[in-house]
Amino acid sequence: PSGANYSVSSDGVHFTCGEKVFSSCENPSIYSDGNKLVMYAGYGDCSVWGADEVDGPWKPLNDLKFECYENSTMRNSSECPSFFEWNGYKYLIMGFTGFWRTEKNSDEYIEYASKGFDVYEGLCVPMAAKTDDNRVVLAGWIGGMGWGSAIVHRELVQYENGDVGMKWLPELFPNTCATEIHRN
């Protein structure tokens, strides 16, 4: 059925699928925010929900509002929401064009894509993940070949005012100076 379910694992390798569809939307993203869970509803919805545990009950968080489709400046979809916090700022990437962020230590989101700032660089539905050493890695696919194509990875760079930029991941950049070319 269309909707969202979840899997649990005690070792991160073996997973057991949950038996409950807890949301009718597709591709929601759930994040921990203090003592509660926050779900950014994905495709088929454009809302934010909260619960104490994944089995719910889920209730609308009307104080967190994100516009989608014809109601948003960028006409973004609500697909594949990706949320991350970084040094006191909160960021939300959604769909192909949606990008919001807060000011430092605030919960009020600003539609930054409408101001000309985003993290897409031509990527489709990018997802962000923080590393253990406080880096943020972004991965998305290049469009033009339908759903899915080549995956691209970038590292986000955060400026003092909370804006973000991008750079190549150092560990993916070839060390051409140390490479020897052997010819037969």
Buried (B, 14 or more C-beta within 10 A) or exposed (E): EEEBEBEEEEEEEEEEEBEEEBBEBBBBBBBEBEEEBBBBBBBBBBBBBBBEEBEBEBEEBEEBEBBBEEEBEBBBBBBBBBBBEBEEBBBBBBBBBBBBBBBEEEEEBBBBBBEEBBBBEEBBBBBBEEEEEEBBBBBBBBBEEEEEEEEBBBBBEBEEEBEBEBEEBEEEEEEEEEEEEEEE
